[in-house]
Amino acid sequence: MIEDEELLAALRPEWAAECDALAAATDAASAQRVLARLRSMADAMGFAAPFPEPDAPFETLVAAAPALRGVLAPQTAQPSPARVLVVDDSRTIRRLLRGILDGAEGLELVGEAADGQEGLRLMAEHRPDLILLDLEMPVMDGMGFLAEWALAGTGAVVVVSSAAPPGSPAALEALRRGAFCCVSKPSGALSPDLADRAGVEIVAACRRAMTR
């Protein structure tokens, strides 16, 4: 493959036009003429391309156009997924959140903590982009975590707690302490519809937090 990006940029329009001409060819003779021009370009520039066999049927010649076009298509870098830390004392909720994150494109779980103190340690270790935080936990609760996070924390915080439904005093206090938003857990830790009902809301909150 050519490594000179300026040369690639100059070559792409002509290469793409020839690939379009190949796709639009109406007979084997015209398709072979286009392929000959494409082969000459590839040979001159020194890169390989998935050319069909010269004696291939007409349908095969024309069908090669998309793959040939992709040879010089600009490469789009895939953004790195947002790294997420979960801080929640409930093993069940952590498991359910893990499942939600596993099924969400662009979000990657990097750690789980069972209380705020452990959450601070993992935050310093992993430097997450996003933290899903419960409020009611032993050792150090969510409000205590937010107080420490505000001083030297990383990432945005989305509170996921049944103790802080949106608009409640606890939710307003969490927002005052720097949380991006609060999302309620479904009623009952064993609610079977978490992934369907609350999962959509949690993922949406994560995406909003990462694009703020």
Order of alpha helices (4+ residues) and beta strands (2+ residues): alpha-alpha-alpha-alpha-beta-alpha-beta-alpha-beta-alpha-beta-alpha-beta-alpha
